[in-house]
Amino acid sequence: MLLKLSTYLTHYFIKKNIIKSNLSQIYIYGFQLTISTLCSLLSILLLSSFSNFIFGITFLLFFMPLRFCAGGYHSNTYQKCFILTNLCFLFTLFSSKIFYKYHLFNLNLSLFFISVILLWIYAPCENINNPLSNTYLEKNRLYTHILLIIYIFTLSIFAYFFNTFLFFLGTHTMLLVCLLFIIGKIIFFKGGYTNGTT
C-alpha cells in the first residue's frame, strides 16, 4: 500500500510537471520514507496521548535527531520499521517508569554516561549497503557531538529544575539509540546490513 501511494503521488507530480520522469524512482523512495516516518510519528504521539502527550514529544525529540546522525540498526521493510519504532517507544517508556519508581538514579546515570561516551567516540555507524563519503561521515560525527552536548544540558535541566521522570525518559531514549547503534556496528563488522528506515 505504501509503495502504491508513493507511486501514485510521484506520477501525479510528473503529470503536473513538478518533477521529471527520469527521477521517479528517487521520488517514490522519498515518498515512502516520508510517509513511513510520519506514520511512526503520529502513532507514537497517539500512544503517548493515553498517558501523557509530552512523553511522546520527549521521546521523538531525543530519538529522531540523534538516530539520524548516529545511525545504527535498520529494519529491512517499512512495516517492520513502523512496528519496531513503536515497540521501542513503549519499551523506553516502560523502562523509564521502572527506573523512576525504584529510584535507580545512579544506575541510570552510569548507563547514560556509557552511552554518551560510546556515541561520542564511535558514531556515526556506517552502512555497508550505502557507503558514505568521509566528508558526510565527519559532518554526522560533528552533528552527533553537538546533539549530545545539547541533550546533556537539557537533561540536566530536567533533572534539577523541571521533571525527574522526563530525565529518565530522555536518558533511556538515548540508551536505546546507543543500543541500536551497537547492533548496527556489529552487523557492519560482520559484513552485512539490512536496508530500511528505522
Sequence and secondary structure as in RCSB ss.txt:
>XXXX:A:sequence
MLLKLSTYLTHYFIKKNIIKSNLSQIYIYGFQLTISTLCSLLSILLLSSFSNFIFGITFLLFFMPLRFCAGGYHS
NTYQKCFILTNLCFLFTLFSSKIFYKYHLFNLNLSLFFISVILLWIYAPCENINNPLSNTYLEKNRLYTHILLII
YIFTLSIFAYFFNTFLFFLGTHTMLLVCLLFIIGKIIFFKGGYTNGTT
>XXXX:A:secstr
 HHHHHHHHHHHHHHTTSS GGGHHHHHHHHHHHHHHHHHHHHHHHHHTTT HHHHHHHHHHHHHHHHHH     
SSHHHHHHHHHHHHHHHHHHHHHHHHTT HHHHHHHHHHHHHHHHHH S   TTS   HHHHHHHHHHHHHHHHH
HHHHHHHHHHTS HHHHHHHHHHHHHHHHHHHHHHHHHHTT       
